Structures are given as structure tokens and as C-alpha cells.
């Protein structure tokens, strides 16, 4: 069959709230038929997430993950709608997976692109617009290239756009969407903090020869 276009995948995702990869798989399984793909997703329990995304999520968990060796640690807050779901093993596993994801992604600073301050976006645009390889490009082409580069750069900085460490075929956002469908509640990754041992501490650079000379001098 013909290749499934990104536009059709997006349309199915907008209609169902299911993850991007799930939508693509549903369309392939149903020869590109959106109606059949929607039914397929419903049977799999993946088509209900979109309806829950606007509901208030004020319960949940604050959890931690300390990587082996104790040099990297993470605190993360993930919200759901009820304490009942928050105490369930599936939700706890999701929160742990997200904490481990943060530990594995040293360049991630924000939950989603929407959380990135405008001044950061403008700074990235300024950097990209000044690159040498764009010097001879027409202005309209330059804008498109820069926009694509900025979008890629911003996604590199956000947790929800990272490939999930346990399954690289989906993003963290799609993992959360699947969990919404499975657990039947809205789920939001609210915030996180990543701690690296010694980060920000200015280490004193010592000169070995000077140390030896100082010690020798002290033995007069």
C-alpha cells in the first residue's frame, strides 16, 4: 500500500488523542482508512486519551531516582486525577520511568516546548540566523531553514519530545498518552530537577610542581 502521510497520521491523532506511532500503526493495519483506524485504536484502548487531557490533575507523586554510584539524582513530580491511581503500581512505574529518563538526558531542561522562555527561543534564532551557511540564501528560504533548526533545537531541550529510553519508537509524550488511555485519567509531568555531583563547583586547579616546591621549602 501507499506510504501513510504525516498529515493523515496527525488527523487521526487529533481525532483520537492516541500517540503518533500508535496512529501510524493503526493506519497501516487498516490500509490508510481513518474510520477503521479509529475503531482499531478504541479496541486497543488508545483512543480515549484526548478526551481526558483537559481534566484537572492535582494528585500524583513526587518520586526520586538515584543512578548507580550516587553521582546523578532526579526528583520528578507527575500528576494524575485521583489518589487511587497515584497509589497504583502502573502509575508508580510510569513516574520511575520518567525519573530515569531525566537522569539519562543531561541536555533536557524543560518539560515541554511551551515551557521554554521566549528569550531562549529568540537567542536560538539569533544564533541560527548568523550562521555562515545561510549567508547566500534568499530571506524566505533562510527563515524556513532557521525555523526548522530552532524547532529541532528546542525539542532537544524538552523532556516530552525525547525518545523513550525503554522503547525508542515512541516519545515520552506518547508514553504519557498511552498511560492516560490505560489508567483512565489525565496525567501531566509537572516539573523535575536533575542533580549532578559537583556541578557548579569551581574546582581548584593546583600546580603539582609548586606544591612540591612549597613542601620542600617548609622543611628548611
Beta strands, then each sheet from edge to edge (+ up, - down):
strand 1: 59-66
strand 2: 72-80
strand 3: 163-164
strand 4: 167-171
strand 5: 188-196
sheet 1: 1+ 2- 5+
sheet 2: 3+ 4-
end
